[in-house]
Amino acid sequence: MKNLFLLLMLTQLTYSQSEMELPYYEIPEYPENYTSENIMSRMIDGLGFRFYWATEGLVKSDLDYKPSIDSRTTIETIAHIHSLSVMILNTVLIQPNDFVNDTELDYETLRKNTLLNIKRSSEVISKTNDLSKLKIIFNRTSGKSEYPLWNLINGPIEDAIWHSGQVVAFRRASGNPINSKISVFTGKVKD
C-alpha cells in the first residue's frame, strides 16, 4: 500500500512538473525599457498567457464542441492557432512559410508546440535589432510573396488572440469554463 501511495504521489508530481514547464502559466515580468521590440514581445506574451489558460484542462467533450454545423470544433480551432504560431515564429526567424498540416497532431502536442512557438517568438523578437527586416514570407505554388511586419500584428498575432477567445467561449458553452482566478490584466493567477 505504501508503494502504491508513493507511485501515485510521483505520478502527480511528474504531471505537475510537466504542466509547470509549459510557458505562460503567468506572463513573464515586463522589461524596464519601452522599445518596439519589447512591445512586440509583450504582445506575443499576452497571446501566450491567453492561449495557455484558454486550453488548460480541456477534455474530449470540450475538444469536440462546435457551436454550429458550419463552425470549427475546439480542436480544429486550436490546430488553426498552432498554424498561426508557426507563422509568427517563421516570421521572427526570417524563414518562409509553407503549408502546415497540423490536423494529425493531438491536443497535448498542439498545445505544447503552440506555447513553445509563442515563447520562442517572444524571446527572438525581444533580441531583434531592426524590426523592419522582419517580413512574412510565403512560398506558394504561384511564387513567393512577402508582407511587412505590420501584417504580422493585424494578421497572425491578432487572429490567434481572437481564436483563443473563441476557445474560451466554446469551453464555457461545453460546460468547462476557464479558471476564474486568472487575470489577463496582470497576467497572473490570483490566490
Secondary structure, DSSP 4 states (H G I P E B T S, - for coil): -HHHHHHHHHHHHHHHHHHHHSTTSSPPPPPSS--HHHHHHHHHHHHHHHHHHHHTT--HHHHH--SSTTSPPHHHHHHHHHHHHHHHHHHHTT--B-----TTS-HHHHHHHHHHHHHHHHHHHHT-S-GGG-EEEEEETTEEEEEEHHHHIIIIIHHHHHHHHHHHHHHHHTT-PPPTTEETTTTEE--
